[in-house]
């Protein structure tokens, strides 16, 4: 798959999440799956069990488990 197709897929996942067409859990799962697929294609490695999870990442002090995400318009 080309980089453009991956970009379009990621944009669609983000758009669906921001427009409340999918839950946060589904968004994170789809995003992680797509990023794993990109990693396998371009790096030839499978990090599906090696990426940090919410259990291994330090949580914000306010207790909010969601990461701070800043979206920049194009």
C-alpha positions in Angstrom: 0.0 0.0 0.0 1.3 3.5 -0.7 2.1 6.2 1.8 -0.8 8.2 0.4 -3.3 5.4 1.1 -2.0 5.0 4.7 -2.3 8.7 5.1 -5.9 8.7 3.9 -6.8 5.7 6.1 -5.4 7.4 9.2 -7.2 10.7 8.3 -10.4 8.8 8.0 -10.0 7.1 11.3 -9.3 10.4 13.0 -12.2 12.1 11.3 -14.6 9.3 12.3 -13.5 9.6 15.9 -13.7 13.4 16.0 -17.2 13.3 14.4 -18.3 10.7 17.0 -18.8 7.9 14.5 -16.6 5.5 16.6 -15.8 5.1 20.2 -12.4 6.0 21.7 -11.7 2.3 22.2 -12.4 1.5 18.6 -10.4 4.5 17.5 -7.3 3.4 19.5 -7.6 -0.2 18.2 -7.9 0.9 14.6 -5.1 3.4 14.9 -2.8 0.9 16.5 -3.7 -1.8 13.9 -2.9 0.7 11.1 0.3 1.8 12.6 1.4 -1.8 13.2 0.6 -2.5 9.5 2.7 0.5 8.4 5.6 -0.6 10.7 5.5 -4.1 9.3 5.5 -2.9 5.7 8.2 -0.3 6.0 10.4 -1.8 8.7 9.7 -5.5 8.3 9.2 -5.9 12.0 6.2 -6.6 14.2 6.1 -4.5 17.3 2.5 -5.4 18.2 3.6 -6.6 21.6 6.5 -4.1 22.0 4.7 -0.7 21.9 3.9 0.9 25.1 0.3 0.4 26.4 -1.7 2.4 28.8 -0.4 0.1 31.5 3.2 1.0 30.8 2.9 4.7 29.9 3.0 7.3 32.7 -0.5 8.8 33.1 -1.1 12.5 33.5 -1.2 13.9 37.0 -4.9 14.8 36.7 -5.8 11.1 36.3 -7.1 11.6 32.8 -6.0 8.4 30.9 -6.4 10.0 27.5 -3.2 11.4 25.9 -3.0 15.1 25.1 -3.6 15.3 21.3 -3.2 18.4 19.3 -4.6 18.3 15.8 -3.1 20.9 13.4 -5.2 21.8 10.4 -3.6 21.5 7.0 
